[in-house]
């Protein structure tokens, strides 16, 4: 049946209006439309084939605005059946005819997916009670279409988690990864250790909380305010936080299951454990609150097993997450208990303790019929095939190739594009839509082990439900599209924004916040020789622009940009996009500088491309220190990207010349995790140095026609493959090719 569905998709353009955007997101495999409509009655009868489908009642109640009654059988305005469709879990067929609506699912998840398609039609902007006559045959491309929410940095109520789950169900996402502990808080009730929530759930305001409060003022944005229902005063101290009782966690699991969503809990060990070692000082190597727990403490492993034993009774999902990322193992080498454990277990030093702990937890999970899952930091820990790796670092194909070759499952969580705490970016959206997880380099058995993908929202500066909406939309649309629809049949980049505009209207009606696409057409730093124009654009048709010139962020009362603004001298602006309701989305500080072109060098470089020196990444923390490290070798690079040969020790220097084909303005940009910088003719142009996540920075300079000396440096602090790319374009003549050469 699956092959049939893929074949059916090929006639999609014939059965659906040519060039139109499908009325459902993610894009169905096949959607055919007939003439006419079906009007929903004022009160609705839903017939279910058997009582197991009665669980859909809660989900339908979320969005159906007319009275609904349920009967068992095959006679109703909407008829739901299960098991009459071939294919993987989640496959469904929906038919809307003049006689009513029929949804047949491969399983319960398929029925819910069919209902989600109906929900999108029902909640479409301007819906008048009449549904188009459609036949939809649909199936998920991946069985793991996930979203992770960090509730440790900031706590979210049960009702807010329900709203998140409702959004996931609407777009057919099916795994909710629940991050419950970290350095800032412990959110899960563990009855054997009540002190965990007594001392770990409510705490004095930390630097992240204060950062959010400062943004309320300087960004004029109440989305960063700490919700008052999570603040209490005890003995004169202001405490902030909350936790989930086991009864509440069971409720969330049940609520999610009715929407065909699995809930995967995470207790992060052995790193990200400052709160745990604050509560239990004996679980620290030196008795003070630190980032990583003492693996050598004899109580550590039994404690972790106790915690997970209670959680496994609450969370039935087969996959259980242990985190295990970014562990600083340096304290272990000076800890007598850790050294004793390493010797007792015949390990190669204390560096091997994390692998030992992970293998012990893997055995525990396997004995409880569960699959241990963690960040790709555990992929070198000697684990067996019954493990799943959440890839968050490095080149996705190489990581996926390696772990699937070992028989492990792989989930793409690429932090360069799937970490929603990072700023919204059109480039990110394009890369998500173009994800090719099951590429030609994988065998068929490896392809089956590619489980899917997942978006992550770390909440360091996300304290409210409104801010969650802003950070995840429209990126969650793209995750849904890539997780469901095969590559090559997904919405194009341009069509995606048209579909997003429709979805924004739906979100507005539901009271859900979102971000408009990037402000384009103008960079943060702009240079010009004679004159320039301020003419911002946005991929959304819903955006309007306002601006200020006094250094403040525009408000709904600031001046509108109705036509391009001509600039003939140095100037600074702040430009912002506004939604239909007058609320602000994104903003960008923009400066214009009148400049004189830099003179060309009198050189004739003969070598094609840039010359790259590759250095040992021995604790590199700044681009300026790269050339002080041992040289591994030299290579040629035709573009500002890492050559495929560099799979480790990512600390490089590109040197050579760039050719300016015309005298004019040139835009230089670097997008990197971690540090990078770029200089032209000995002048620093782009400074993106330091230890940070993926950050994009650019600068414009004026160049005379001819050769100009260029140097680019890049390092990845964790040396986990990072992310790096650079761009050079001629703003005055974009089609003019830019050439690189070296002496």
Secondary structure, DSSP 4 states (H G I P E B T S, - for coil): -HHHHHHHHTTHHHHS-TTPPPSSSSPPSEEEEEEEEEEPPSEEEEEESSGGGGGHHHHHHHH--SEEEEEESS-SSEEEEES-S-SSTT-EEEEEETTEEEEEESSHHHHHHHHHHHHHHHTSTT--SEEEEEEEEE--S-SEEEEEEE-SSS---HHHHHHHHHHHHHTT--EEEEE-EETTEE-B--GGGTHHHHHHSEEE--HHHHHHHHHHHHTT-GGGSPPGGGEEEETTEEEEE--B-HHHHHHHHHHHHTTT-EEEEE---SSS-HHHHHH-GGGSSSSS--SS--TTSHHHHHHHHHHHHHHHTT---SEEE----S---TGGGG-HHHHHHHHHTT-SSGGGHHHHHHHHHHHHHHHTT-EEEEEGGGGGS---SSEEEEE-SS-HHHHHHHHHHTT-EEEE--HHHHBTTSPP-HHHHHHHHT--SS-TTS-HHHHHTEEEEEEEE--TT--SHHHHHHHHTTHHHHHHHHHHSPTTSSPPHHHHHHHHHHHHHHHHHHT----PPPPBSS-SEEEESS-EEE--B-S-TT-EEEEESSSSPP-TTSEE--SPEEE-S-EEEEEEEE-TTS-EEEEEEEEEEE--PBPPB-----EESEEEEEE--SS--SGGGGGGSPEEEEEEESSSS--TT--S--EEEEEEEEEESSSEEEEEEEEEES-EEEEETTEEEEEE-SS-SSEEEEEEEEE-SEEEEEEEEEE-SS-S--EEEEEEEESS-TTS--EEEE-
